[in-house]
Amino acid sequence: MIKFFRHIRQSMINQNRTKKYLLYAIGEIILVVIGILIALQINNWNENKKLRNQEITYLHNLKGDLKTQISMLDVYIDYENIIIDHSNDIIEHFELNGGFDDMDSVFPKLNDLTTRWTFSNANTTLLQMLNSNQINIIQNTELKEELIAFNQQIDLFAKNTNINNTNLVDNLTTDTFVKVGGFASYGNSERMVQKFNDFYPFKNKIVNDNALKEIAIQIINEPKNKLEIMNKVSYRNTISSLQKSGNEALRVRTEQILEMINNEIDMSN
């Protein structure tokens, strides 16, 4: 083919047909340019397809992480419900009896208030994308911005939760509940034990001594102890109510982003 065009070009020159040769030369250049543009377009199309496939892979991984996060949030919400229900039961018992009496069902619930649940960020794919700057592979600008904001929200929530666990539960309330909660005689409630057993093997070590139970009731009914216990039970209830609300709000946000990702995946099919 090249020899054919060269032959035509040489023939035109020999015949002194300069004008026609120039037109031919221009046409040949145009054809070459068009060929290059087509090749570039094909290459760009292949690259875009490759990036889109990579993006869809990331979206599927993000989807899996978000589903895991929702499941974990359900666990956190259920746990906070236990704390809220049990602290409410303790307050109701105290109000009805003018103090603490017949504590076999109350002490285990009081002991439950010594526990807390650590918050974990399940969105490992999003963290990897942000750390490697791969977040820019997400073509949907709104979705990308939502993911960035979501990571900031969940990171802040995790830090606040773990700080509150340390400062407001471990350091402020747990010591008191352990000292006067009859832990050795009663351990935790069945509901709390089952909750932990869903994830880790767990069993209380119970000390079978009725004298300890009597001493625990005497100590918890001392005026100073009653005041401290009820203040901290009420405070623990407030903390859990706030934590539950935060978990529920974060769950709604996670569901919204999951829906956006599902829509983006559906558009690619």
C-alpha positions as CSV (number, residue, x, y, z in Angstrom):
1,M,0.0,0.0,0.0
2,I,2.9,2.4,0.9
3,K,4.5,1.6,-2.5
4,F,1.2,2.3,-4.2
5,F,1.0,5.8,-2.7
6,R,4.6,6.5,-3.4
7,H,4.1,5.5,-7.0
8,I,1.2,7.8,-7.4
9,R,3.1,10.7,-5.8
10,Q,6.1,10.1,-8.0
11,S,3.9,10.0,-11.1
12,M,2.3,13.3,-10.2
13,I,5.7,14.9,-9.7
14,N,7.0,13.6,-13.0
15,Q,3.9,14.9,-14.8
16,N,4.3,18.3,-13.2
17,R,0.9,18.1,-11.6
18,T,2.0,20.0,-8.5
19,K,-1.5,21.2,-7.6
20,K,-3.0,17.8,-7.6
21,Y,0.0,16.5,-5.7
22,L,-0.4,19.0,-3.0
23,L,-4.0,18.1,-2.7
24,Y,-3.1,14.5,-2.5
25,A,-0.4,15.2,0.1
26,I,-2.8,17.1,2.2
27,G,-5.3,14.3,1.9
28,E,-2.7,11.8,2.9
29,I,-1.8,13.9,6.0
30,I,-5.4,14.1,6.9
31,L,-5.8,10.4,6.7
32,V,-2.7,9.9,8.9
33,V,-4.1,12.3,11.5
34,I,-7.5,10.7,11.4
35,G,-5.8,7.3,11.9
36,I,-3.8,8.7,14.9
37,L,-7.0,10.2,16.4
38,I,-8.9,6.9,16.0
39,A,-6.0,5.0,17.6
40,L,-5.9,7.5,20.5
41,Q,-9.7,7.3,20.9
42,I,-9.5,3.5,21.0
43,N,-6.7,3.7,23.6
44,N,-8.7,6.3,25.7
45,W,-11.8,4.1,25.5
46,N,-9.8,1.1,26.6
47,E,-8.3,3.1,29.5
48,N,-11.6,4.5,30.5
49,K,-13.1,1.0,30.5
50,K,-10.3,-0.3,32.6
51,L,-10.7,2.5,35.1
52,R,-14.5,2.0,35.2
53,N,-14.0,-1.7,35.8
54,Q,-11.6,-0.9,38.6
55,E,-14.1,1.6,40.0
56,I,-16.9,-1.0,40.0
57,T,-14.6,-3.3,41.9
58,Y,-14.1,-0.7,44.5
59,L,-17.8,0.1,44.7
60,H,-18.6,-3.6,45.3
61,N,-15.9,-3.7,48.1
62,L,-17.3,-0.5,49.6
63,K,-20.8,-2.0,49.5
64,G,-19.6,-5.1,51.4
65,D,-17.9,-2.9,54.0
66,L,-21.0,-0.7,54.5
67,K,-23.2,-3.8,55.0
68,T,-20.7,-5.0,57.6
69,Q,-20.8,-1.6,59.3
70,I,-24.6,-1.7,59.4
71,S,-24.5,-5.1,61.1
72,M,-22.0,-3.8,63.6
73,L,-24.2,-0.7,64.3
74,D,-27.1,-3.0,65.0
75,V,-25.0,-4.8,67.6
76,Y,-24.0,-1.5,69.2
77,I,-27.7,-0.3,69.3
78,D,-28.8,-3.6,70.8
79,Y,-26.1,-3.4,73.4
80,E,-27.1,0.2,74.4
81,N,-30.7,-1.0,74.6
82,I,-29.6,-3.5,77.3
83,I,-27.9,-0.8,79.3
84,I,-30.9,1.6,78.9
85,D,-33.4,-1.1,79.8
86,H,-31.5,-2.3,82.9
87,S,-30.7,1.2,84.2
88,N,-34.4,2.0,83.9
89,D,-35.3,-1.2,85.8
90,I,-32.8,-0.3,88.6
91,I,-34.3,3.2,88.9
92,E,-37.9,1.8,88.9
93,H,-36.9,-0.7,91.6
94,F,-35.3,2.0,93.7
95,E,-38.4,4.3,93.4
96,L,-40.9,1.5,94.2
97,N,-38.9,0.3,97.3
98,G,-37.5,3.5,98.5
99,G,-34.1,1.9,98.3
100,F,-32.7,-1.5,97.4
101,D,-34.5,-4.7,98.4
102,D,-34.8,-8.3,97.0
103,M,-31.7,-7.7,94.8
104,D,-31.5,-11.1,93.0
105,S,-32.8,-9.6,89.8
106,V,-31.4,-6.1,90.3
107,F,-27.7,-6.8,91.1
108,P,-27.0,-8.6,87.7
109,K,-28.5,-5.5,85.9
110,L,-26.4,-3.2,88.0
111,N,-23.3,-5.3,87.2
112,D,-24.1,-4.9,83.5
113,L,-23.4,-1.2,83.8
114,T,-19.7,-2.0,84.3
115,T,-19.5,-3.1,80.6
116,R,-19.2,-1.1,77.4
117,W,-18.8,-1.8,73.7
118,T,-15.9,-0.5,71.7
119,F,-16.8,1.1,68.3
120,S,-14.9,-0.2,65.2
121,N,-14.8,1.3,61.7
122,A,-15.5,-1.5,59.2
123,N,-14.8,0.6,56.1
124,T,-11.4,-0.7,55.3
125,T,-11.8,-0.2,51.5
126,L,-12.7,3.5,52.0
127,L,-9.7,4.0,54.2
128,Q,-7.4,2.4,51.7
129,M,-8.8,4.5,48.9
130,L,-8.3,7.7,50.8
131,N,-4.8,6.8,51.9
132,S,-3.7,5.8,48.4
133,N,-5.6,8.7,46.7
134,Q,-7.7,6.2,44.8
135,I,-10.8,7.9,46.0
136,N,-10.6,10.0,42.8
137,I,-11.4,6.9,40.7
138,I,-15.0,7.5,41.8
139,Q,-16.5,9.4,38.9
140,N,-19.7,10.4,40.6
141,T,-18.7,13.6,42.3
142,E,-21.6,13.6,44.7
143,L,-20.9,10.1,45.8
144,K,-17.1,10.8,46.2
145,E,-17.9,13.8,48.4
146,E,-20.3,11.8,50.5
147,L,-17.8,9.1,51.0
148,I,-15.1,11.6,52.2
149,A,-17.6,13.2,54.6
150,F,-18.8,9.8,55.8
151,N,-15.2,8.8,56.7
152,Q,-14.8,12.0,58.7
153,Q,-18.1,11.4,60.5
154,I,-17.4,7.8,61.4
155,D,-13.8,8.5,62.4
156,L,-15.0,11.3,64.8
157,F,-17.7,9.1,66.2
158,A,-15.4,6.2,66.8
159,K,-12.9,8.5,68.7
160,N,-15.7,10.1,70.8
161,T,-17.1,6.7,71.6
162,N,-13.8,5.3,72.8
163,I,-13.0,8.4,74.7
164,N,-16.4,8.3,76.4
165,N,-15.9,4.6,77.2
166,T,-12.6,5.3,79.0
167,N,-13.5,8.6,80.7
168,L,-17.2,8.3,81.4
169,V,-17.6,4.5,81.9
170,D,-14.3,3.0,83.0
171,N,-13.0,5.9,85.1
172,L,-16.2,7.4,86.4
173,T,-18.8,4.7,87.0
174,T,-17.4,1.2,86.8
175,D,-15.4,1.3,90.0
176,T,-18.4,2.2,92.0
177,F,-20.6,-0.4,90.5
178,V,-18.0,-3.1,91.0
179,K,-17.5,-2.1,94.7
180,V,-21.2,-2.2,95.6
181,G,-22.8,-4.3,92.9
182,G,-22.5,-7.7,94.3
183,F,-20.5,-8.8,91.3
184,A,-19.0,-11.9,93.0
185,S,-22.4,-13.2,94.0
186,Y,-24.4,-12.5,90.9
187,G,-22.2,-11.7,87.9
188,N,-23.9,-10.3,84.8
189,S,-27.5,-10.7,83.6
190,E,-28.4,-13.6,81.3
191,R,-29.2,-11.1,78.6
192,M,-25.8,-9.5,78.7
193,V,-24.0,-12.9,78.9
194,Q,-25.8,-14.0,75.8
195,K,-24.9,-10.8,74.0
196,F,-21.2,-11.3,74.7
197,N,-21.5,-15.0,73.9
198,D,-22.6,-14.1,70.4
199,F,-19.1,-13.0,69.8
200,Y,-16.8,-14.3,72.5
201,P,-17.0,-17.3,74.9
202,F,-18.0,-15.7,78.2
203,K,-18.9,-17.0,81.7
204,N,-19.1,-15.3,85.1
205,K,-17.2,-16.8,88.0
206,I,-19.8,-16.8,90.9
207,V,-18.9,-17.0,94.6
208,N,-21.6,-19.1,96.4
209,D,-21.7,-17.4,99.8
210,N,-25.0,-16.0,101.1
211,A,-23.2,-13.8,103.6
212,L,-21.7,-11.9,100.7
213,K,-25.2,-11.2,99.4
214,E,-26.3,-9.8,102.8
215,I,-23.2,-7.6,103.1
216,A,-23.8,-6.3,99.5
217,I,-27.4,-5.3,100.3
218,Q,-26.3,-3.6,103.6
219,I,-23.6,-1.6,101.8
220,I,-25.7,-0.5,98.8
221,N,-28.4,0.8,101.1
222,E,-26.1,3.1,103.1
223,P,-27.4,6.7,102.3
224,K,-24.1,7.8,100.8
225,N,-23.9,4.8,98.6
226,K,-27.5,5.0,97.5
227,L,-26.9,8.6,96.4
228,E,-23.8,7.8,94.5
229,I,-25.2,4.6,92.9
230,M,-28.4,6.3,91.7
231,N,-26.5,9.3,90.3
232,K,-24.3,7.0,88.3
233,V,-27.1,4.7,87.2
234,S,-29.0,7.8,85.9
235,Y,-25.8,9.1,84.3
236,R,-25.0,5.8,82.7
237,N,-28.5,5.7,81.2
238,T,-28.0,9.2,79.7
239,I,-24.6,8.2,78.2
240,S,-26.2,5.1,76.6
241,S,-29.2,7.0,75.3
242,L,-26.8,9.5,73.6
243,Q,-24.7,6.7,72.2
244,K,-27.7,4.9,70.9
245,S,-28.9,8.0,69.1
246,G,-25.5,8.5,67.6
247,N,-25.4,4.9,66.4
248,E,-28.9,5.2,64.9
249,A,-28.0,8.4,63.0
250,L,-24.9,6.8,61.7
251,R,-26.8,3.8,60.6
252,V,-29.2,6.0,58.6
253,R,-26.2,7.7,56.9
254,T,-24.7,4.4,56.1
255,E,-27.9,3.2,54.5
256,Q,-28.1,6.3,52.4
257,I,-24.5,5.9,51.0
258,L,-25.2,2.2,50.4
259,E,-28.2,3.2,48.3
260,M,-26.0,5.6,46.3
261,I,-23.4,2.9,45.7
262,N,-26.1,0.4,44.6
263,N,-27.5,3.0,42.1
264,E,-24.0,3.6,40.7
265,I,-23.4,-0.1,40.3
266,D,-26.8,-0.6,38.6
267,M,-26.0,2.2,36.1
268,S,-22.9,0.2,35.0
269,N,-24.9,-2.9,34.2
